[in-house]
Amino acid sequence: MESSNTASARSIAEVVQIYRIEEQPSDFAYWQSVPYEARLAALEEIRREYHRWKYHAEPRLQRVYSIVKRQ
C-alpha cells in the first residue's frame, strides 16, 4: 500500500499498446523524447525505491564528528 504522499506525487496513465517483437520501439528512444527534468525525476524515484528495498529506510547523510583541540 502506498502512502498518500507518494501516490499524490506521481500519476501514471494506464496505457496498453501491443507490438510485434520486431516492431517494438526501444526504451532509449522513449527516454530521449522525455524532457531531462522528467528523466531526472524518474531516476531519483528509482534510487529512492532501491534504497527503501535494500536498506529498509530513506537515504540520509551520515553524521560526521570531528574532534578539534582548542588551545
N, CA, C and O atoms as CSV, one atom per row, in Angstrom:
chain,resi,resn,atom,element,x,y,z
A,1,MET,N,N,0.842,-1.175,0.000
A,1,MET,CA,C,0.000,0.000,0.000
A,1,MET,C,C,0.887,1.238,0.000
A,1,MET,O,O,1.835,1.317,0.781
A,2,GLU,N,N,0.600,2.180,-0.844
A,2,GLU,CA,C,1.407,3.382,-0.974
A,2,GLU,C,C,0.920,4.453,-0.021
A,2,GLU,O,O,-0.267,4.531,0.297
A,3,SER,N,N,1.846,5.275,0.426
A,3,SER,CA,C,1.451,6.400,1.265
A,3,SER,C,C,0.802,7.463,0.395
A,3,SER,O,O,1.005,7.492,-0.819
A,4,SER,N,N,0.032,8.324,1.009
A,4,SER,CA,C,-0.675,9.356,0.251
A,4,SER,C,C,0.296,10.344,-0.381
A,4,SER,O,O,0.009,10.902,-1.440
A,5,ASN,N,N,1.455,10.569,0.263
A,5,ASN,CA,C,2.447,11.496,-0.279
A,5,ASN,C,C,3.005,10.964,-1.599
A,5,ASN,O,O,3.113,11.714,-2.568
A,6,THR,N,N,3.357,9.686,-1.646
A,6,THR,CA,C,3.904,9.093,-2.865
A,6,THR,C,C,2.835,8.996,-3.943
A,6,THR,O,O,3.109,9.256,-5.114
A,7,ALA,N,N,1.634,8.628,-3.558
A,7,ALA,CA,C,0.566,8.477,-4.540
A,7,ALA,C,C,0.199,9.810,-5.182
A,7,ALA,O,O,-0.099,9.857,-6.376
A,8,SER,N,N,0.216,10.887,-4.412
A,8,SER,CA,C,-0.142,12.179,-4.974
A,8,SER,C,C,0.992,12.769,-5.805
A,8,SER,O,O,0.743,13.607,-6.672
A,9,ALA,N,N,2.218,12.355,-5.561
A,9,ALA,CA,C,3.366,12.915,-6.274
A,9,ALA,C,C,3.488,12.353,-7.681
A,9,ALA,O,O,4.045,13.013,-8.558
A,10,ARG,N,N,2.982,11.156,-7.913
A,10,ARG,CA,C,3.129,10.582,-9.244
A,10,ARG,C,C,1.780,10.150,-9.784
A,10,ARG,O,O,0.912,9.687,-9.044
A,11,SER,N,N,1.625,10.308,-11.061
A,11,SER,CA,C,0.412,9.851,-11.711
A,11,SER,C,C,0.821,9.080,-12.962
A,11,SER,O,O,1.586,9.571,-13.792
A,12,ILE,N,N,0.303,7.886,-13.075
A,12,ILE,CA,C,0.659,7.021,-14.188
A,12,ILE,C,C,-0.601,6.755,-15.009
A,12,ILE,O,O,-1.620,6.300,-14.489
A,13,ALA,N,N,-0.504,7.046,-16.285
A,13,ALA,CA,C,-1.627,6.771,-17.174
A,13,ALA,C,C,-1.621,5.288,-17.537
A,13,ALA,O,O,-0.571,4.730,-17.854
A,14,GLU,N,N,-2.775,4.658,-17.491
A,14,GLU,CA,C,-2.874,3.247,-17.838
A,14,GLU,C,C,-3.048,3.127,-19.346
A,14,GLU,O,O,-4.135,3.360,-19.876
A,15,VAL,N,N,-1.972,2.762,-20.030
A,15,VAL,CA,C,-1.976,2.658,-21.483
A,15,VAL,C,C,-1.369,1.312,-21.869
A,15,VAL,O,O,-0.314,0.930,-21.362
A,16,VAL,N,N,-2.029,0.611,-22.753
A,16,VAL,CA,C,-1.520,-0.663,-23.235
A,16,VAL,C,C,-1.427,-0.594,-24.752
A,16,VAL,O,O,-2.392,-0.243,-25.430
A,17,GLN,N,N,-0.251,-0.932,-25.277
A,17,GLN,CA,C,-0.056,-0.998,-26.719
A,17,GLN,C,C,0.600,-2.332,-27.041
A,17,GLN,O,O,1.545,-2.742,-26.367
A,18,ILE,N,N,0.108,-3.001,-28.056
A,18,ILE,CA,C,0.633,-4.305,-28.440
A,18,ILE,C,C,1.444,-4.151,-29.714
A,18,ILE,O,O,0.967,-3.593,-30.701
A,19,TYR,N,N,2.688,-4.656,-29.685
A,19,TYR,CA,C,3.591,-4.585,-30.824
A,19,TYR,C,C,4.100,-5.976,-31.153
A,19,TYR,O,O,4.154,-6.852,-30.290
A,20,ARG,N,N,4.470,-6.167,-32.402
A,20,ARG,CA,C,5.214,-7.369,-32.760
A,20,ARG,C,C,6.631,-7.180,-32.243
A,20,ARG,O,O,7.103,-6.054,-32.087
A,21,ILE,N,N,7.304,-8.292,-31.981
A,21,ILE,CA,C,8.659,-8.213,-31.422
A,21,ILE,C,C,9.569,-7.377,-32.302
A,21,ILE,O,O,10.330,-6.557,-31.790
A,22,GLU,N,N,9.513,-7.559,-33.582
A,22,GLU,CA,C,10.421,-6.835,-34.476
A,22,GLU,C,C,10.026,-5.372,-34.662
A,22,GLU,O,O,10.813,-4.587,-35.192
A,23,GLU,N,N,8.825,-4.993,-34.238
A,23,GLU,CA,C,8.350,-3.621,-34.425
A,23,GLU,C,C,8.324,-2.790,-33.142
A,23,GLU,O,O,7.996,-1.605,-33.188
A,24,GLN,N,N,8.659,-3.383,-32.011
A,24,GLN,CA,C,8.525,-2.634,-30.762
A,24,GLN,C,C,9.578,-1.527,-30.665
A,24,GLN,O,O,10.740,-1.728,-31.019
A,25,PRO,N,N,9.154,-0.360,-30.183
A,25,PRO,CA,C,10.087,0.763,-30.073
A,25,PRO,C,C,11.084,0.522,-28.936
A,25,PRO,O,O,10.809,-0.242,-28.012
A,26,SER,N,N,12.219,1.169,-29.014
A,26,SER,CA,C,13.239,0.985,-27.980
A,26,SER,C,C,12.953,1.899,-26.790
A,26,SER,O,O,12.365,2.970,-26.939
A,27,ASP,N,N,13.375,1.461,-25.621
A,27,ASP,CA,C,13.242,2.289,-24.424
A,27,ASP,C,C,14.110,3.534,-24.546
A,27,ASP,O,O,13.733,4.608,-24.077
A,28,PHE,N,N,15.265,3.389,-25.171
A,28,PHE,CA,C,16.175,4.522,-25.337
A,28,PHE,C,C,15.501,5.649,-26.113
A,28,PHE,O,O,15.624,6.818,-25.746
A,29,ALA,N,N,14.793,5.304,-27.180
A,29,ALA,CA,C,14.108,6.323,-27.981
A,29,ALA,C,C,13.038,7.033,-27.149
A,29,ALA,O,O,12.859,8.245,-27.269
A,30,TYR,N,N,12.326,6.277,-26.306
A,30,TYR,CA,C,11.304,6.886,-25.460
A,30,TYR,C,C,11.936,7.888,-24.488
A,30,TYR,O,O,11.485,9.029,-24.389
A,31,TRP,N,N,12.985,7.456,-23.769
A,31,TRP,CA,C,13.584,8.319,-22.759
A,31,TRP,C,C,14.278,9.522,-23.379
A,31,TRP,O,O,14.419,10.551,-22.718
A,32,GLN,N,N,14.716,9.420,-24.628
A,32,GLN,CA,C,15.295,10.577,-25.295
A,32,GLN,C,C,14.223,11.608,-25.661
A,32,GLN,O,O,14.523,12.793,-25.808
A,33,SER,N,N,12.981,11.158,-25.806
A,33,SER,CA,C,11.892,12.076,-26.139
A,33,SER,C,C,11.330,12.788,-24.906
A,33,SER,O,O,10.601,13.770,-25.040
A,34,VAL,N,N,11.661,12.305,-23.714
A,34,VAL,CA,C,11.164,12.882,-22.468
A,34,VAL,C,C,12.099,14.017,-22.037
A,34,VAL,O,O,13.315,13.881,-22.173
A,35,PRO,N,N,11.566,15.131,-21.521
A,35,PRO,CA,C,12.424,16.229,-21.053
A,35,PRO,C,C,13.368,15.771,-19.933
A,35,PRO,O,O,13.052,14.850,-19.180
A,36,TYR,N,N,14.518,16.422,-19.837
A,36,TYR,CA,C,15.525,15.983,-18.875
A,36,TYR,C,C,15.037,16.075,-17.436
A,36,TYR,O,O,15.463,15.280,-16.598
A,37,GLU,N,N,14.147,17.031,-17.123
A,37,GLU,CA,C,13.620,17.135,-15.767
A,37,GLU,C,C,12.842,15.869,-15.396
A,37,GLU,O,O,12.963,15.368,-14.278
A,38,ALA,N,N,12.052,15.359,-16.324
A,38,ALA,CA,C,11.269,14.145,-16.073
A,38,ALA,C,C,12.187,12.925,-15.971
A,38,ALA,O,O,11.926,12.019,-15.179
A,39,ARG,N,N,13.253,12.897,-16.760
A,39,ARG,CA,C,14.206,11.776,-16.672
A,39,ARG,C,C,14.902,11.779,-15.322
A,39,ARG,O,O,15.067,10.727,-14.705
A,40,LEU,N,N,15.312,12.959,-14.856
A,40,LEU,CA,C,15.955,13.043,-13.542
A,40,LEU,C,C,14.986,12.670,-12.420
A,40,LEU,O,O,15.373,12.014,-11.453
A,41,ALA,N,N,13.734,13.086,-12.551
A,41,ALA,CA,C,12.724,12.735,-11.537
A,41,ALA,C,C,12.511,11.222,-11.499
A,41,ALA,O,O,12.389,10.642,-10.419
A,42,ALA,N,N,12.466,10.580,-12.664
A,42,ALA,CA,C,12.299,9.123,-12.719
A,42,ALA,C,C,13.510,8.429,-12.112
A,42,ALA,O,O,13.364,7.449,-11.382
A,43,LEU,N,N,14.693,8.925,-12.407
A,43,LEU,CA,C,15.917,8.346,-11.851
A,43,LEU,C,C,15.945,8.480,-10.337
A,43,LEU,O,O,16.328,7.543,-9.636
A,44,GLU,N,N,15.542,9.632,-9.830
A,44,GLU,CA,C,15.501,9.840,-8.384
A,44,GLU,C,C,14.492,8.905,-7.729
A,44,GLU,O,O,14.750,8.383,-6.645
A,45,GLU,N,N,13.360,8.689,-8.366
A,45,GLU,CA,C,12.356,7.766,-7.824
A,45,GLU,C,C,12.892,6.344,-7.789
A,45,GLU,O,O,12.671,5.627,-6.812
A,46,ILE,N,N,13.586,5.926,-8.824
A,46,ILE,CA,C,14.193,4.580,-8.848
A,46,ILE,C,C,15.224,4.454,-7.733
A,46,ILE,O,O,15.287,3.430,-7.053
A,47,ARG,N,N,16.033,5.499,-7.546
A,47,ARG,CA,C,17.054,5.475,-6.499
A,47,ARG,C,C,16.420,5.354,-5.116
A,47,ARG,O,O,16.888,4.583,-4.279
A,48,ARG,N,N,15.356,6.117,-4.880
A,48,ARG,CA,C,14.675,6.048,-3.581
A,48,ARG,C,C,14.049,4.667,-3.354
A,48,ARG,O,O,14.141,4.121,-2.255
A,49,GLU,N,N,13.416,4.102,-4.382
A,49,GLU,CA,C,12.827,2.773,-4.247
A,49,GLU,C,C,13.894,1.730,-3.942
A,49,GLU,O,O,13.672,0.828,-3.135
A,50,TYR,N,N,15.045,1.851,-4.582
A,50,TYR,CA,C,16.133,0.907,-4.331
A,50,TYR,C,C,16.604,0.998,-2.881
A,50,TYR,O,O,16.805,-0.024,-2.225
A,51,HIS,N,N,16.778,2.215,-2.383
A,51,HIS,CA,C,17.228,2.370,-1.002
A,51,HIS,C,C,16.192,1.854,-0.017
A,51,HIS,O,O,16.556,1.257,0.996
A,52,ARG,N,N,14.910,2.070,-0.291
A,52,ARG,CA,C,13.871,1.523,0.590
A,52,ARG,C,C,13.899,0.001,0.576
A,52,ARG,O,O,13.727,-0.630,1.619
A,53,TRP,N,N,14.114,-0.597,-0.599
A,53,TRP,CA,C,14.138,-2.053,-0.713
A,53,TRP,C,C,15.400,-2.634,-0.076
A,53,TRP,O,O,15.325,-3.607,0.675
A,54,LYS,N,N,16.549,-2.048,-0.370
A,54,LYS,CA,C,17.826,-2.594,0.081
A,54,LYS,C,C,18.076,-2.349,1.562
A,54,LYS,O,O,18.507,-3.256,2.273
A,55,TYR,N,N,17.812,-1.144,2.033
A,55,TYR,CA,C,18.174,-0.768,3.398
A,55,TYR,C,C,16.977,-0.559,4.319
A,55,TYR,O,O,17.154,-0.301,5.509
A,56,HIS,N,N,15.766,-0.665,3.788
A,56,HIS,CA,C,14.535,-0.504,4.573
A,56,HIS,C,C,14.476,0.869,5.247
A,56,HIS,O,O,13.965,0.997,6.359
A,57,ALA,N,N,15.002,1.895,4.569
A,57,ALA,CA,C,14.989,3.243,5.130
A,57,ALA,C,C,15.197,4.257,4.024
A,57,ALA,O,O,15.672,3.930,2.937
A,58,GLU,N,N,14.834,5.484,4.319
A,58,GLU,CA,C,15.099,6.578,3.387
A,58,GLU,C,C,16.585,6.905,3.441
A,58,GLU,O,O,17.185,6.872,4.516
A,59,PRO,N,N,17.186,7.219,2.300
A,59,PRO,CA,C,18.601,7.578,2.322
A,59,PRO,C,C,18.820,8.915,3.022
A,59,PRO,O,O,18.076,9.873,2.811
A,60,ARG,N,N,19.832,8.960,3.842
A,60,ARG,CA,C,20.166,10.186,4.553
A,60,ARG,C,C,21.679,10.347,4.584
A,60,ARG,O,O,22.426,9.404,4.323
A,61,LEU,N,N,22.104,11.531,4.899
A,61,LEU,CA,C,23.531,11.764,5.058
A,61,LEU,C,C,23.999,11.197,6.395
A,61,LEU,O,O,23.292,11.267,7.400
A,62,GLN,N,N,25.198,10.636,6.384
A,62,GLN,CA,C,25.757,10.139,7.629
A,62,GLN,C,C,26.266,11.319,8.447
A,62,GLN,O,O,26.661,12.349,7.902
A,63,ARG,N,N,26.248,11.150,9.734
A,63,ARG,CA,C,26.780,12.191,10.604
A,63,ARG,C,C,28.291,12.033,10.664
A,63,ARG,O,O,28.814,10.922,10.749
A,64,VAL,N,N,28.966,13.141,10.619
A,64,VAL,CA,C,30.417,13.140,10.699
A,64,VAL,C,C,30.814,13.955,11.917
A,64,VAL,O,O,30.441,15.120,12.048
A,65,TYR,N,N,31.575,13.329,12.809
A,65,TYR,CA,C,32.049,14.002,14.000
A,65,TYR,C,C,33.539,14.247,13.855
A,65,TYR,O,O,34.276,13.389,13.369
A,66,SER,N,N,33.964,15.388,14.267
A,66,SER,CA,C,35.399,15.666,14.293
A,66,SER,C,C,35.720,16.333,15.620
A,66,SER,O,O,34.956,17.154,16.128
A,67,ILE,N,N,36.864,15.960,16.162
A,67,ILE,CA,C,37.293,16.494,17.448
A,67,ILE,C,C,38.343,17.560,17.148
A,67,ILE,O,O,39.343,17.302,16.478
A,68,VAL,N,N,38.097,18.734,17.647
A,68,VAL,CA,C,39.011,19.842,17.436
A,68,VAL,C,C,39.634,20.208,18.780
A,68,VAL,O,O,38.933,20.516,19.744
A,69,LYS,N,N,40.950,20.168,18.822
A,69,LYS,CA,C,41.654,20.533,20.055
A,69,LYS,C,C,41.790,22.047,20.103
A,69,LYS,O,O,42.249,22.679,19.152
A,70,ARG,N,N,41.379,22.617,21.240
A,70,ARG,CA,C,41.466,24.058,21.413
A,70,ARG,C,C,42.634,24.365,22.344
A,70,ARG,O,O,42.938,23.605,23.264
A,71,GLN,N,N,43.259,25.462,22.089
A,71,GLN,CA,C,44.392,25.849,22.941
A,71,GLN,C,C,43.957,26.672,24.117
A,71,GLN,O,O,44.789,27.077,24.929
